[in-house]
Amino acid sequence: GIGSSQINTPDIEIPWQFVSETGREQGHKMMAWQEEYDEESLTEAQTADLGEFLDKKDLILVFAGQPASHDAEAWDRPSIELAAADLQLIETVQKSQVPFVVILTGGGAMNLEAFHQDAAAILMGWLGGEAWGSAIARVLFGESFPSGRLSETFTWSVADHASAINFPGGPRTVRYGEGIHVGYRFFQTMDREVAYPFGHGLSYTTFEYSDASTEATIDSLDRDIEVRVRITNTGERPGAETVQIYSRQLDPSVVRPQRELVGFQKVHLGPGESAEVMIGIAPERLAYYHEEHQKWVIEAGRYELDIGASVTDIRATLPLELTVGTKPRTVYTLNSVIGEIIRDPRGMAVLDFMMSVQAGTPVSMADGDPFFTAILKNLPFKRIANFSRGAVNEQQLLGLLMMINSEMTPEQVKATLSQYAPPPAEPP
């Protein structure tokens, strides 16, 4: 990188020094192609020299990354492509058919499409500190195990992101049109294929999930929601697994992502070892920002908790119902549309009563003609007076709104309205 990346400490670990030392300690013959090259392009001579170097090798370690100018604070990255010379180098290695591992350095997601299927492994080193060299060497030669998880989604193209349609915007402004659908929330909600999903990461072993559980019903927001799951190391090497929990509201009153990370925990296990992991989820993690009330609210209702190794690798799904919430009740007015009012059970009781009076027989908004119901849901409540042919006036509608906005139960609303129901029609 550039900028603050160029503020160097007195002691910096050069990766090759530690990779070569560790490899030799394990009995490997280590060699390096030590050409320095311009990140824009390899020369013909360099490419030919590299081809000779690759001959009769058992495994190649390729260190690669984006151009230095792409990791800076002063401007946005112009692309997610690797440096052109690094791509040429990898392409030459691919053509040699020698097995290879790519070790990446950089501060953000990159396009790995050109080689990800051919590489024996890809290790994302991010922007390591002064001890990066020895850390990489220990992981590469199995003295330590990789256990990191991607904190962002790796896509095939910048155009795959929801922000692509608005970015970079005009000369002085950018419209953040993606709203809440940022990163993995967008890809998961829209079911978009990605290269490597949020939370993804492999290790030198494998893990099994079992016995996932939580309380089915939550009637208090004063304590954490406890989620338990048993994790078993099913491989022959020690390792660490990051258990991730994502929430999904099943019947939200506003648009919400399909999955939102609400909790995670890393567990270290030896070969064959098993442990129960308990993750406490603060109820506030289920909240969303309500624009009308201008605050974060938790909505009562049905949820699902997805437990997995990444946002797409879900191992168990648990149902959850909140019987309590912090969302203030909506106060309905004459201008509120009927579709909003019938979300409230009191509103549904009032509308059912009015439709029954109009039809002369019991009828429900939920069972009406689909076309008529769709039109009715988009009408302001006050428009009922126009369609009632004088049977209902605005003052009466205000009285009905008082019942809808009251603390009465839906059953009490129905009982009160039944006193005003017309007598049933005489049979013919």
C-alpha positions as CSV (number, residue, x, y, z in Angstrom):
1,G,0.0,0.0,0.0
2,I,0.9,3.7,0.1
3,G,0.2,6.5,2.6
4,S,0.3,5.2,6.2
5,S,1.4,1.7,4.8
6,Q,4.8,3.3,4.2
7,I,5.4,4.2,7.8
8,N,7.8,1.3,8.6
9,T,8.9,0.0,11.9
10,P,12.6,-0.6,12.6
11,D,12.0,-4.4,12.2
12,I,10.0,-5.8,9.3
13,E,9.7,-9.5,8.6
14,I,10.2,-10.3,5.0
15,P,8.0,-13.3,4.1
16,W,10.6,-15.2,2.1
17,Q,13.0,-15.2,5.0
18,F,10.6,-17.0,7.2
19,V,9.0,-19.2,4.5
20,S,12.4,-20.5,3.4
21,E,13.6,-21.1,7.0
22,T,10.4,-22.9,8.0
23,G,10.4,-25.0,4.8
24,R,14.0,-26.1,5.2
25,E,13.4,-27.0,8.9
26,Q,10.6,-29.3,7.6
27,G,12.9,-30.9,5.0
28,H,11.9,-29.1,1.9
29,K,14.3,-27.7,-0.7
30,M,13.3,-24.0,-1.0
31,M,14.0,-21.8,-4.0
32,A,12.8,-18.3,-4.9
33,W,12.3,-16.5,-8.2
34,Q,13.7,-13.3,-6.9
35,E,13.1,-11.0,-9.9
36,E,11.9,-7.5,-9.0
37,Y,9.3,-6.4,-11.5
38,D,7.1,-3.5,-12.3
39,E,3.5,-4.1,-11.1
40,E,2.2,-3.0,-14.5
41,S,3.7,-5.7,-16.6
42,L,6.3,-8.5,-16.8
43,T,8.9,-8.2,-19.6
44,E,9.3,-11.0,-22.1
45,A,12.7,-11.8,-20.5
46,Q,11.1,-12.0,-17.1
47,T,8.4,-14.3,-18.3
48,A,10.9,-16.6,-20.0
49,D,13.0,-16.7,-16.9
50,L,10.0,-17.5,-14.8
51,G,9.1,-20.3,-17.1
52,E,12.5,-21.9,-16.6
53,F,12.3,-21.4,-12.8
54,L,9.0,-23.3,-12.7
55,D,10.5,-26.4,-14.4
56,K,10.6,-29.5,-12.1
57,K,9.2,-27.8,-9.1
58,D,6.7,-29.6,-6.8
59,L,4.8,-26.6,-5.5
60,I,4.8,-22.9,-6.1
61,L,3.9,-20.2,-3.5
62,V,2.7,-17.0,-5.3
63,F,2.6,-13.8,-3.3
64,A,0.2,-11.3,-5.1
65,G,-2.0,-8.3,-4.6
66,Q,-3.5,-5.2,-6.0
67,P,-1.4,-2.2,-7.2
68,A,0.0,-0.3,-4.3
69,S,-2.1,2.7,-5.1
70,H,-5.3,0.7,-4.5
71,D,-4.6,0.5,-0.8
72,A,-4.7,4.2,0.2
73,E,-6.9,6.5,2.3
74,A,-7.1,9.5,0.0
75,W,-9.2,8.0,-2.8
76,D,-11.5,5.1,-3.8
77,R,-10.1,2.0,-5.5
78,P,-10.6,2.2,-9.3
79,S,-11.1,-1.6,-9.5
80,I,-10.9,-4.9,-7.6
81,E,-8.4,-6.4,-10.1
82,L,-5.0,-7.7,-9.0
83,A,-1.9,-5.9,-10.3
84,A,-1.4,-6.7,-14.0
85,A,2.1,-8.2,-13.5
86,D,0.8,-10.4,-10.7
87,L,-1.9,-11.8,-13.0
88,Q,0.7,-12.4,-15.7
89,L,2.8,-14.3,-13.2
90,I,-0.1,-16.4,-12.0
91,E,-1.1,-17.1,-15.6
92,T,2.4,-18.4,-16.3
93,V,2.3,-20.6,-13.2
94,Q,-1.1,-22.0,-14.3
95,K,0.3,-22.9,-17.8
96,S,3.1,-24.8,-16.2
97,Q,0.6,-27.1,-14.5
98,V,2.7,-27.1,-11.3
99,P,0.4,-27.0,-8.2
100,F,0.3,-23.6,-6.7
101,V,-0.9,-21.6,-3.7
102,V,-1.7,-17.9,-3.8
103,I,-1.0,-15.7,-0.8
104,L,-2.9,-12.4,-1.1
105,T,-2.1,-9.0,0.5
106,G,-4.4,-6.1,0.5
107,G,-7.1,-4.1,2.3
108,G,-10.2,-5.3,0.5
109,A,-11.9,-7.9,-1.6
110,M,-10.3,-8.8,-4.9
111,N,-11.4,-10.5,-8.1
112,L,-10.0,-14.0,-8.0
113,E,-11.9,-15.4,-11.0
114,A,-8.8,-15.9,-13.2
115,F,-7.2,-18.5,-10.9
116,H,-9.5,-19.5,-8.0
117,Q,-10.5,-22.9,-9.5
118,D,-6.9,-23.8,-10.4
119,A,-5.2,-22.8,-7.1
120,A,-4.6,-25.6,-4.6
121,A,-5.3,-23.0,-1.9
122,I,-5.8,-19.2,-1.5
123,L,-4.7,-17.5,1.7
124,M,-5.9,-14.0,2.4
125,G,-3.3,-12.2,4.3
126,W,-5.0,-8.8,4.4
127,L,-2.6,-6.0,5.4
128,G,-0.4,-7.7,7.9
129,G,1.8,-6.0,10.4
130,E,5.5,-6.2,11.1
131,A,5.3,-9.9,12.1
132,W,3.4,-10.8,8.9
133,G,6.3,-12.9,7.5
134,S,6.5,-15.4,10.4
135,A,2.7,-15.6,10.7
136,I,2.3,-16.5,7.1
137,A,5.1,-19.1,7.3
138,R,3.6,-20.8,10.3
139,V,0.2,-21.1,8.6
140,L,1.6,-22.3,5.2
141,F,3.6,-25.1,6.8
142,G,0.9,-26.2,9.3
143,E,2.6,-25.0,12.5
144,S,-0.5,-22.8,13.0
145,F,-3.9,-23.3,11.4
146,P,-5.9,-20.7,9.5
147,S,-9.1,-19.7,11.3
148,G,-10.0,-16.3,10.0
149,R,-13.4,-15.5,8.4
150,L,-14.1,-13.1,5.6
151,S,-15.5,-9.8,6.9
152,E,-16.7,-8.8,3.4
153,T,-18.1,-10.5,0.4
154,F,-15.8,-11.4,-2.5
155,T,-17.7,-10.9,-5.8
156,W,-16.8,-11.6,-9.4
157,S,-17.2,-7.9,-10.4
158,V,-17.8,-4.5,-8.9
159,A,-21.0,-4.4,-11.0
160,D,-22.4,-7.2,-8.8
161,H,-22.8,-4.8,-5.9
162,A,-26.0,-2.9,-5.2
163,S,-24.1,0.3,-5.0
164,A,-22.8,0.0,-8.6
165,I,-25.7,1.7,-10.2
166,N,-25.1,4.9,-8.2
167,F,-21.4,4.9,-7.7
168,P,-19.2,7.0,-8.2
169,G,-22.1,9.5,-8.8
170,G,-21.8,13.1,-9.8
171,P,-18.9,15.5,-9.6
172,R,-19.6,16.4,-5.9
173,T,-22.2,14.0,-4.6
174,V,-22.9,10.3,-4.4
175,R,-26.4,8.8,-3.9
176,Y,-26.4,5.9,-1.5
177,G,-29.3,4.2,-3.2
178,E,-28.8,0.7,-1.9
179,G,-30.3,1.7,1.5
180,I,-30.0,-1.2,4.0
181,H,-29.0,-3.7,1.3
182,V,-25.2,-3.3,1.8
183,G,-22.8,-6.1,1.4
184,Y,-24.0,-9.6,2.3
185,R,-27.5,-8.3,3.1
186,F,-27.9,-7.5,-0.6
187,F,-26.4,-10.7,-2.0
188,Q,-28.4,-12.9,0.3
189,T,-31.7,-11.1,0.0
190,M,-31.5,-11.0,-3.8
191,D,-30.1,-14.6,-4.0
192,R,-27.0,-13.4,-6.0
193,E,-24.1,-15.8,-6.6
194,V,-20.8,-14.6,-5.2
195,A,-17.2,-15.9,-5.3
196,Y,-16.7,-16.2,-1.6
197,P,-19.5,-15.2,0.9
198,F,-19.4,-13.1,4.1
199,G,-18.1,-15.3,7.0
200,H,-16.4,-17.8,4.7
201,G,-13.2,-19.5,5.7
202,L,-11.5,-22.9,5.5
203,S,-9.1,-24.6,7.9
204,Y,-7.0,-27.8,8.0
205,T,-9.9,-29.7,9.5
206,T,-13.7,-29.9,9.3
207,F,-16.5,-29.3,11.8
208,E,-19.9,-30.7,12.4
209,Y,-22.9,-28.9,13.9
210,S,-25.5,-30.6,16.0
211,D,-28.1,-30.2,18.8
212,A,-28.9,-26.6,18.0
213,S,-31.5,-25.1,20.4
214,T,-33.0,-21.9,21.8
215,E,-36.2,-20.8,23.5
216,A,-39.1,-21.0,21.1
217,T,-40.9,-18.0,22.7
218,I,-39.3,-14.8,24.2
219,D,-41.6,-12.8,26.4
220,S,-39.0,-10.4,27.9
221,L,-36.4,-8.1,26.4
222,D,-34.5,-7.7,29.6
223,R,-32.1,-10.7,29.0
224,D,-30.1,-12.2,26.2
225,I,-31.6,-14.8,23.8
226,E,-29.4,-17.9,24.5
227,V,-28.6,-20.1,21.5
228,R,-26.7,-23.4,22.0
229,V,-25.1,-25.6,19.4
230,R,-22.6,-28.5,19.7
231,I,-19.5,-28.3,17.5
232,T,-17.3,-31.3,16.8
233,N,-13.9,-31.3,15.1
234,T,-14.3,-34.2,12.7
235,G,-10.8,-34.0,11.3
236,E,-7.3,-35.1,12.3
237,R,-5.9,-31.6,13.0
238,P,-6.7,-29.0,15.7
239,G,-8.6,-26.0,14.5
240,A,-11.0,-23.2,15.3
241,E,-14.5,-22.7,14.0
242,T,-16.4,-19.4,14.1
243,V,-20.1,-20.1,14.8
244,Q,-22.3,-17.4,13.2
245,I,-25.9,-16.6,13.9
246,Y,-28.1,-14.7,11.5
247,S,-31.7,-13.5,12.1
248,R,-34.6,-13.2,9.7
249,Q,-38.0,-11.6,10.5
250,L,-40.7,-13.6,8.9
251,D,-43.5,-11.0,8.7
252,P,-41.9,-7.6,9.0
253,S,-43.9,-4.4,8.6
254,V,-40.9,-2.8,6.8
255,V,-38.4,-4.1,4.3
256,R,-35.7,-6.1,6.0
257,P,-32.7,-8.2,4.7
258,Q,-33.1,-12.0,4.5
259,R,-30.2,-12.5,6.9
260,E,-28.5,-10.2,9.4
261,L,-25.6,-11.2,11.6
262,V,-26.6,-11.0,15.3
263,G,-24.0,-13.1,17.0
264,F,-20.8,-15.1,16.6
265,Q,-18.2,-17.0,18.6
266,K,-15.0,-18.8,17.9
267,V,-14.3,-22.2,19.5
268,H,-10.9,-24.0,19.5
269,L,-11.1,-27.8,19.3
270,G,-8.6,-30.6,19.0
271,P,-9.0,-33.6,16.7
272,G,-12.3,-35.4,17.6
273,E,-13.1,-32.9,20.3
274,S,-16.6,-31.6,20.8
275,A,-18.0,-28.7,22.8
276,E,-21.3,-26.9,23.3
277,V,-21.2,-23.3,22.3
278,M,-23.6,-20.8,23.9
279,I,-24.0,-17.5,22.2
280,G,-26.1,-14.8,23.9
281,I,-27.9,-12.5,21.5
282,A,-29.0,-9.1,22.9
283,P,-32.6,-8.4,21.8
284,E,-31.4,-5.1,20.5
285,R,-29.6,-7.0,17.7
286,L,-33.1,-7.7,16.3
287,A,-34.0,-4.0,16.1
288,Y,-34.3,-1.8,13.0
289,Y,-34.4,2.0,12.7
290,H,-38.0,3.2,12.3
291,E,-38.1,6.4,10.3
292,E,-41.6,7.5,11.5
293,H,-40.7,7.1,15.2
294,Q,-37.0,8.2,14.6
295,K,-35.5,5.5,16.8
296,W,-34.5,1.9,16.9
297,V,-37.4,-0.5,17.6
298,I,-37.8,-4.2,18.1
299,E,-40.9,-5.6,16.5
300,A,-42.8,-8.4,18.1
301,G,-43.5,-11.4,15.8
302,R,-42.0,-14.5,14.2
303,Y,-38.3,-14.8,13.5
304,E,-35.8,-17.4,12.4
305,L,-32.3,-17.8,13.7
306,D,-29.9,-19.4,11.2
307,I,-26.8,-21.0,12.6
308,G,-23.9,-21.6,10.2
309,A,-20.3,-21.4,9.1
310,S,-21.0,-18.4,6.8
311,V,-24.0,-16.5,5.6
312,T,-24.6,-19.1,2.9
313,D,-23.4,-22.2,4.8
314,I,-26.3,-22.6,7.2
315,R,-26.3,-25.8,9.4
316,A,-29.4,-25.3,11.5
317,T,-32.5,-23.1,11.6
318,L,-34.4,-22.3,14.8
319,P,-37.9,-20.7,15.0
320,L,-38.3,-17.8,17.5
321,E,-41.3,-15.8,18.5
322,L,-41.1,-12.5,20.3
323,T,-44.4,-11.8,22.2
324,V,-43.0,-8.3,23.2
325,G,-41.4,-5.4,21.4
326,T,-40.4,-1.8,21.7
327,K,-42.1,-0.5,18.6
328,P,-44.7,2.1,19.6
329,R,-48.2,1.6,18.3
330,T,-49.0,3.4,15.2
331,V,-51.7,6.1,15.6
332,Y,-54.0,5.9,12.6
333,T,-55.6,8.9,11.0
334,L,-58.2,9.6,8.3
335,N,-55.3,9.7,5.8
336,S,-53.9,6.3,6.8
337,V,-54.4,3.8,4.0
338,I,-56.6,0.8,4.7
339,G,-53.8,-1.6,4.0
340,E,-51.9,-0.2,7.0
341,I,-54.9,-0.2,9.3
342,I,-55.7,-3.9,8.7
343,R,-52.3,-4.8,10.0
344,D,-53.7,-3.9,13.4
345,P,-56.2,-6.6,14.7
346,R,-58.5,-3.8,15.9
347,G,-58.4,-2.3,12.4
348,M,-59.2,-5.6,10.8
349,A,-62.2,-6.0,13.2
350,V,-63.5,-2.6,12.2
351,L,-63.1,-3.1,8.5
352,D,-64.7,-6.6,8.6
353,F,-67.7,-5.1,10.4
354,M,-68.1,-2.3,7.8
355,M,-67.9,-4.8,4.9
356,S,-70.4,-7.0,6.6
357,V,-72.8,-4.1,7.0
358,Q,-72.4,-3.2,3.4
359,A,-72.9,-6.8,2.2
360,G,-75.6,-7.6,4.6
361,T,-73.8,-10.8,5.6
362,P,-70.6,-11.6,7.5
363,V,-67.6,-11.0,5.3
364,S,-63.9,-10.5,6.0
365,M,-61.2,-8.4,4.4
366,A,-59.1,-11.5,4.3
367,D,-61.6,-13.5,2.2
368,G,-62.9,-10.8,-0.2
369,D,-62.5,-10.5,-3.9
370,P,-58.7,-10.2,-4.5
371,F,-59.0,-7.4,-7.0
372,F,-61.4,-5.4,-4.9
373,T,-59.4,-6.0,-1.8
374,A,-56.2,-4.8,-3.5
375,I,-57.9,-1.6,-4.5
376,L,-59.4,-1.1,-1.1
377,K,-56.0,-1.5,0.7
378,N,-54.6,1.5,-1.1
379,L,-57.5,3.8,-0.3
380,P,-57.2,6.4,2.6
381,F,-59.5,5.5,5.4
382,K,-61.5,8.7,4.9
383,R,-62.5,7.6,1.4
384,I,-64.8,5.1,2.9
385,A,-67.3,7.9,3.3
386,N,-67.4,8.4,-0.5
387,F,-68.1,4.8,-1.2
388,S,-70.7,4.3,1.5
389,R,-73.5,6.3,-0.4
390,G,-74.1,8.5,2.7
391,A,-74.3,5.6,5.2
392,V,-71.0,6.7,6.9
393,N,-69.8,10.2,7.5
394,E,-66.4,11.5,8.5
395,Q,-67.5,12.0,12.2
396,Q,-68.4,8.3,12.4
397,L,-65.1,7.4,10.8
398,L,-63.3,9.4,13.5
399,G,-65.2,7.4,16.1
400,L,-64.1,4.1,14.5
401,L,-60.5,5.4,14.5
402,M,-60.8,6.0,18.2
403,M,-61.6,2.3,18.7
404,I,-58.7,1.2,16.4
405,N,-56.3,3.5,18.3
406,S,-57.6,2.4,21.8
407,E,-56.3,-0.2,24.2
408,M,-59.4,-2.4,23.6
409,T,-58.7,-6.0,22.5
410,P,-59.9,-7.0,19.1
411,E,-62.6,-9.1,20.8
412,Q,-63.9,-6.0,22.7
413,V,-63.9,-4.1,19.4
414,K,-66.1,-6.8,17.8
415,A,-68.4,-6.9,20.8
416,T,-68.9,-3.1,20.8
417,L,-69.5,-3.0,17.0
418,S,-72.0,-5.9,17.2
419,Q,-74.4,-3.6,19.1
420,Y,-74.8,-1.5,16.0
421,A,-75.1,-4.4,13.5
422,P,-78.3,-4.3,11.5
423,P,-80.7,-7.3,12.0
424,P,-80.1,-10.2,9.7
425,A,-82.1,-10.1,6.5
426,E,-85.4,-12.1,6.5
427,P,-85.2,-15.3,4.4
428,P,-87.1,-15.1,1.2
